[in-house]
């Protein structure tokens, strides 16, 4: 019996799509909050293999999702490259910034990352043995552009201004930063696959702020390089790419990068994606996460409309972005029921 997620990623059109949810392990779940408190803080949770595996499993136990996503964060890679990383409660991540040659020179090399990241591989290893046999295990990393936006700015930004400035003022340095992250990402994801991840997702949350040649250079090319190298090492590994808010650049993204599945956000409709993206393979998405807060008939109607719109080809049901802390867990159960009965 092949797992439902793996079948969809292989291009199979299924009567009912596999379902999982971005940030499915998270603050909307009381059991997550309890485990995080036990770990002490968010980063300690990420680096504690037993507890990170536990929070990964919580939404599987509660909801029976078809896939589990490793519990970690995209900002662990900058930390492994030598950036300082901490989280300010109520505000989000903070990092030491990379804006000059001197900052860049202080970064570690790709070979250094495993010292920091080995607990993550252990989490994957635990999960590969603990998950129900029908549940697929997804590894992940941030895409180089998105990771770079945090490394340059030292925090999350609305418009990714600092990264755009560095890219435009010192493209040579910016390219070397992107290359370093790209190479680290290849090694990081390879270790996750060796530890038991069955597919990997590359999160380019800020791809939508790149235009024209910049989109090609910093969203498309790094994804292509990562996927090419992963497939050379693991020929059967399916890869999910998420160039969030790429708009019309979603068209042809799978073909251009070699991704097996493209995840779409809420700025495009499922009907549009069926016509323009699903022609090249599997599509993942794209219920608005606000429905997980508001619930009701609108949630059921929209979940079923998306399921039906993408039913003519390979589809993985998901949200268009992560579930938010104010979501009601009961709405998650309602969503799953709506999709499976559509
Ligand atoms: O308080 C907490 O418990 C921390 C909240 C939290 C969680 C649950 C953060 C901080 N990261 C995570 C886990 C996480 N992050 C996962 C785990 C698997 C899952 O259940 O989905 C994944 C895949 C991520 C990926 C991630 N981290 C992205 C890409 C996806 C996206 O949401 O766009 C990004 C941009 C981050 C950075 C990050 N980490 C955490 C926060 C609050 C942020 C966003 C910061 C910002 O832009 O201001």
Boltz pocket constraint, residues with backbone or C-beta under 6 A from the ligand:
constraints:
  - pocket:
      binder: B
      contacts: [[A, 21], [A, 22], [A, 23], [A, 24], [A, 25], [A, 26], [A, 27], [A, 36], [A, 42], [A, 69], [A, 70], [A, 71], [A, 72], [A, 73], [A, 74], [A, 75], [A, 91], [A, 92], [A, 93], [A, 140], [A, 142], [A, 155], [A, 156], [A, 157], [A, 203], [A, 205], [A, 322]]
      max_distance: 6.0
